[in-house]
Amino acid sequence: MDQYKGTILVTLPADRVPQDIEKQLQQAGDGRDVRIRTDMTTLEPDLNTVEILMGFVPWHLLARMPHLRWVQLWSAGADGLQQYPELKDRPFKVTSTSGIHVQQLAEHIFGLLLAWNRHFAAVFAAQSRHEWRYVTAEETDVLRGKTMLILGYGAIGKRTAQVALAFGMRVIALRRSVSEASVPGDVRIQSIQDLGVLLPEADVVVNILPYTQETGHIIGAAELGLMKRTSLYVNVGRGPTTDEKALIEALQTKRIAGALLDVTEIEPLPKDSPLWDLDNVLLTSHYAGLHPDYSALAMEIALDNLGRYIRGEPLRNLVDKQQGY
């Protein structure tokens, strides 16, 4: 690492700035100037001095930061590396807040599944109209005995599998490298290359994959065509991992039973998207990873990594820029 000592730039919305962040970063920053920016349109004067960037990253500006050495994301995903692939070869390191999303994401997945099985959306909508909405036994379902196929078996996938097993589900999990997995006896671990073989077995397909060159549109028309007509597709990973046009067609033709989505290819979801009006879709607005203490949890990782950076130690949650996660 060179001896350049620039500024620490924090780019976060005002409501996401952790308490005392400026003071904490100044104390830990080895004399570096700290700048907090809550408006992304005001960054121009900062570009030439940034050494460390933290927060929601303005990817389109990174190539114009000549002294940038390290980016601490405020998220688990590094999607901007796919949008701006030229950044992969630049010398700065990227780290994420991976690990702080595990519990809330798992709960969000099962919140959507329970809402689907118990018809909560229809009943709550009826409540707003002061209507007593009768639900027949045939309309309901349970998770016990169903097979869940998890795409992406990192920390979130493992926690999701634990909850699924507690509900009495059978769990199959796919990951890029099977040899790296810690394999609990109740979970069947296989390679992501086996996706086409295993989709016909699944009652619930849960996508927790990051967006990379390998995962873009990994779920398309062919994959949806392999799924059971009674199956559910859940995506809490990244929208571009799914061919949304193919998904919409599969939902419109009842090729699959339904989709439970926290992410979409374009966000916010365009007003004219058919997904809004399909009766076999439940949508949430990309907040599955939120936690009441999210800013504090992210700040813990940022401060830990700042200390490591200054001491020249390996950074926590280092992103492989070529792989994209």
ABEGO torsion letter per residue (X at the ends): XBABBBBBBBBBBAAABBBGAAAAAAAAAGGBBBBBBABAAAAAAAAAABABBBEBBBAAAAAABAABABBBBABABBAAAAABAAAAABABBBBBABGAAAAAAAAAAAAAAAAAAAGAAAAAAAAAAGBBBBBBAAABBBABGBBBBBBEBBAAAAAAAAAAAAAGBBBBBBBABAAABBBBAABBBBBAAAAAAAAAABABBBBABBBBAAABGABBAAAAAABBAABBBBBABBAAABBAAAAAAAAAAGABABBBBABBABOBBBAABAAAABAABBBBBGAAABBAAAAAAAAAAAAAAAAAAAAGBBBBGBBBAAAGX
